[in-house]
Amino acid sequence: MLKISTVEARNQRRLVLEGKLIAPWADELKAAYEMANSDLNGRELVIDLKNLTTISEAGENVLVEVMKQGVKVRCCGVFTKYVLKQLTRRVRRNGGRRRRDELLGEKAGSESVRDR
């Protein structure tokens, strides 16, 4: 099961994912991303993976697609960080234009990706 919550802030819209990002629900993330990406009014869109327990290949593919669009992805935990680094490498190899730090939601000199 996958739960997707939208958190609205003045400068940011955040999609918080909880549960399993696997084949049946990967399409739900894609649909939620498309809705959330419309009408941002200058805000940034961030996908928060900190509460995911499983990421399948289908889930990875959706994350790669949104990362190519410049969406920031945040996470914590050793496994999720590892998966996100692998996805960042895939984006770079396949012509992604964002730097790794931007994709991970990091700012220069700060550490936004943390372990629990």
C-alpha positions as a printed Julia matrix, in Angstrom:
116×3 Matrix{Float64}:
  0.0    0.0     0.0
  1.13   3.55   -0.72
 -0.12   6.7     0.93
  0.59  10.04   -0.76
 -0.03  13.2     1.24
  0.3   16.71   -0.1
  1.73  19.35    2.24
  1.28  22.94    1.1
  3.6   25.73    2.2
  4.2   29.24    0.96
  7.36  28.35   -1.0
  6.92  24.62   -1.49
  4.51  21.81   -2.26
  5.63  18.49   -0.83
  4.41  15.01   -1.72
  5.04  12.76    1.28
  5.15   9.06    0.4
  4.5    6.35    2.98
  4.53   2.58    2.52
  5.54   0.65   -0.59
  6.33   2.26   -3.92
  5.74  -0.82   -6.05
  4.18  -1.56   -9.45
  0.48  -1.2    -8.61
  1.04   2.17   -6.93
  3.86   3.63   -9.01
  1.23   4.91  -11.46
 -0.52   6.62   -8.54
  2.68   8.54   -7.81
  2.9    9.58  -11.45
 -0.7   10.86  -11.36
 -0.13  12.64   -8.03
  3.04  14.24   -9.42
  1.22  15.51  -12.5
 -1.53  17.05  -10.37
  0.92  18.53   -7.87
  3.17  19.92  -10.6
  0.37  21.95  -12.11
 -0.46  25.33  -10.6
  2.67  25.65   -8.45
  2.63  29.46   -8.68
  6.41  29.71   -8.35
  6.74  27.17   -5.54
  9.1   24.23   -5.73
  7.86  20.65   -5.76
  9.56  18.16   -3.44
  8.95  14.43   -3.12
  9.68  13.12    0.38
 10.65   9.43    0.55
 11.5    9.24    4.25
  8.58   6.96    5.12
  8.95   4.48    2.26
  9.64   0.88    3.18
 10.01  -0.62   -0.32
 10.88   0.72   -3.77
 10.4   -1.59   -6.77
 11.85  -1.14  -10.25
  8.55   0.4   -11.39
  8.79   2.87   -8.5
 12.4    3.66   -9.37
 11.4    4.35  -12.97
  8.74   6.87  -11.92
 11.22   8.59   -9.6
 13.75   8.83  -12.45
 11.09  10.43  -14.66
 10.24  13.11  -12.11
 13.89  13.71  -11.26
 14.53  14.4   -14.94
 11.86  17.09  -14.69
 13.89  18.76  -11.94
 11.82  17.72   -8.94
 13.76  17.56   -5.68
 13.64  14.25   -3.86
 14.39  14.0    -0.15
 14.98  10.92    1.92
 16.57   9.49    5.02
 17.8    6.06    5.93
 20.71   4.13    4.51
 18.72   2.04    2.02
 16.69   4.93    0.63
 19.8    7.11    0.29
 21.54   4.31   -1.6
 18.59   3.85   -3.97
 18.35   7.6    -4.54
 22.07   7.82   -5.36
 21.66   5.02   -7.9
 18.68   6.81   -9.46
 20.67  10.05   -9.62
 23.37   8.2   -11.56
 20.73   6.89  -13.98
 19.42  10.43  -14.52
 22.93  11.73  -15.2
 23.7    8.94  -17.67
 20.41   9.47  -19.47
 20.88  13.19  -20.01
 19.51  14.69  -16.82
 20.5   18.33  -16.41
 20.4   18.81  -12.65
 23.33  18.4   -10.35
 23.22  15.59   -7.81
 22.9   18.04   -4.91
 19.88  19.7    -6.49
 18.22  16.34   -7.1
 18.77  15.32   -3.51
 17.39  18.61   -2.28
 20.68  19.67   -0.71
 21.84  23.26   -0.49
 25.51  24.21   -0.6
 27.03  23.74    2.82
 23.96  22.12    4.38
 22.96  18.54    4.97
 19.29  17.95    4.14
 19.5   14.19    3.68
 19.82  12.55    7.07
 19.57   9.16    8.68
 16.93   8.53   11.26
